[in-house]
Amino acid sequence: MSQTPADDTTRREVLRDLVTGLLSLVLSGGLALTHFGQEGRLHEDFGREPGPALLPELLLTALALAGAGMLGRGVFGLCHQGGRLGFGRAVNGLRSLGTALSVTALLVLFLVADAYIGFSIAALGLGAAVAMILSRQEGGSVPRAALEGIVIAIVLYMLFRFVLSVPLT
Amino acid sequence: MSDLVAALIAASTDPTMLGLCLFGVVVGLVFGALPGVSSTMSLAVMLPLTFGMSTPGAMMLMLGVFFSSVYAGSVSAILLNIPGTPGAMVTLLDGNAMARKGRAGEAMAYALISSLFGGVIGWILLVTIAPIIAGYALKFGSPEYAAVVFFGLALVSYASSGDTLRGLAAGAIGLLLGVVGRDAVTDVPRFTFGTADLQGGFDIIPLAIGLFGIAEALSAMENAPRTDREQAPMGARIMPKLRALVSEVPTALRGSFIGSFVGAIPAAGSAVAVAVAYALEKRLSRTPEQFGTGIPRGVVAPEAANNACVGGALIPMMTLGIPGDSITAVLIGVLLLHGLRPGPGLFENQPEFIATIYAALLIAILFTGIVAGTIGLRVFNKVLLLPRRLLLTGVILLCLLGSFSVRNAGFDVWVAVLSGAAGYGLIRLGVPILPLAFGVVLGPILEENLRRTLMIHGDWTIFLSRPISLTLVTISLAVLCGPMVVNAGTAILRRRL
């Protein structure tokens, strides 16, 4: 029997629940280790004042409960699906994220490059690279897009550097 | 009232103020008309430009962007059958159908007139209701404040994506981000991991730029642009007949009241308002089968509701300091940046600034009408042809430059990029980012009032012994737990059957 869109949606939601639930539990667990492992005055008794540890502890509990709830719902859904998650479909779905993931990687590269070559050069490179990636998606001329990206970067840099007096490097 | 008249006179006779508002309106019209650029992204991108401005000037600019971008979402909905903003999702049903019949100009005129009508009704409700709520909120003690913040977060967690658990997780993460840094009372560091940069905590601006600017831009890059998009011709007639316009007044009024009311509910948002307004008109109509075939009523109802939401969303923001939606969360960021905390205290201490906000919104509505009604209809055709690569490249670079400008610190650029990447990941996982942003904004307020309550009153039962906090806490718990209990019950019943 062929898969219906409703099956795909259900499977995707189950996968999302499992991943989000797990991430929430890992995050709350990791932060709880940091929080309870912190030395100093964080866990001191401040008398009638509840102290700085109260809200973080409430929030970590809420995050852990939400994570456990999502994980539980995901496991329940997985059992209902007969243990099939459709990882292959999920991997295929990831391919559609190519452009966004490439730009994310470029942004991280920009952060590193900024420290070595300065904001201006790094921004020019980023502008050119992002425009090139997007022009490939649009099916346009790549060199022209690179030039457009550089021009946009120069105009915005000048705006912030000279009009708004931001001390950019 | 005298403050409002004085603020209106002051703003309308100050060329700088008028220029800022006009600039904001033009930018909002262009950004809002472009598919994939939301009003929130428009505001996040424009936010850095307000750093050097006076607070009233910044509000003139931002409210200009806010109102005009909300209206402009209808342009691509009508001409391209692609909603420019979530609030224009319903407009395309009849708006594009009218355009396909050769009545695009008329559909856009209906959209503009009903948007202005909705905007003015929302503004009137804001001006009349906000002082009453603020006056009442001034009597709030710490327990009520803590309960209001909890209530706002609970509603956001529930309403943002329809999945309460994911909303709850996002809200908790946002609140946790809000407590990072040295505690204001005891000076004890929390979640700073020994780094100097985190001692002062996260600034809301780079986080907002990352979550609403970079993350949304990355989402917009996911899908290749539609190459089959055909722009509908304007048609011979643009201005509808006066008689036809008058017959739509009751629809516009109903839409406006729905928009103002829904807009005032934290996180309910314009998408809900337009859906409710459209559904109500369809239900009231004697010919419901005509909806979706290209009738003016199908444009008027959602557009009036959409723009009335602007005034509605400002009500909780200004009176209680709780954002009505993601756009007002960014606006709160602007106010915090200028050293102002929205809430009832602002009404008491700075009534003239409140009047300036009212004046700014009214002037933004007027400018939107003037610009869109004169040159807009001709220019929109060209704006829609702007290549996406230029737009998104500009948005990404503006986000980076803007986040650096907050404190001239490279750390803020890191925060913007990492929160943008994380926000994009959350969007992909179906986790709403709005509760996260709300959490960051509201975290310090919640903590301050919660701790003060417990310090003064000693224990948690105080929340159950005061009527306002009891009501708010009860509703919040019902909103958070209700859907989970119902879902679990349904699943168990289904299994047994």
Interface residues (C-beta under 8 A of the other chain):
Chain A: E13 R16 V19 T20 L23 S24 L27 L31 T34 H35 Q38 G40 R41 L42 F46 R48 E49 P50 G51 P52 L54 L55 P56 L59 L60 A62 L63 L65 A66 G67 G69 M70 R73 F76 S96 L97 T99 A100 V103 T104 L107 V108 F110 L111 D114 A115 F119 A123 L126 G127 V130 A131 L134 S135 Q137 E138 G139 G140 A145 E148 G149 I152 A153 L156 Y157 F160 L164 S165 V166 P167 L168
Chain B: P48 L49 F51 G52 L165 R166 L168 A169 G171 A172 I173 L175 L176 V179 D183 V185 T186 V188 P189 R190 F191 F193 I214 L218 S219 M221 E222 N223 A224 P225 T227 P387 R388 R389 L390 L392 T393 G394 I396 L397 L398 L400 L401 F404 S405 N408 G410 V413 W414 V417 G420 A421 Y424 R428 L429 G430 V431 G443 L446 E447 L450 R451 L454 M455 G458 M484 A491
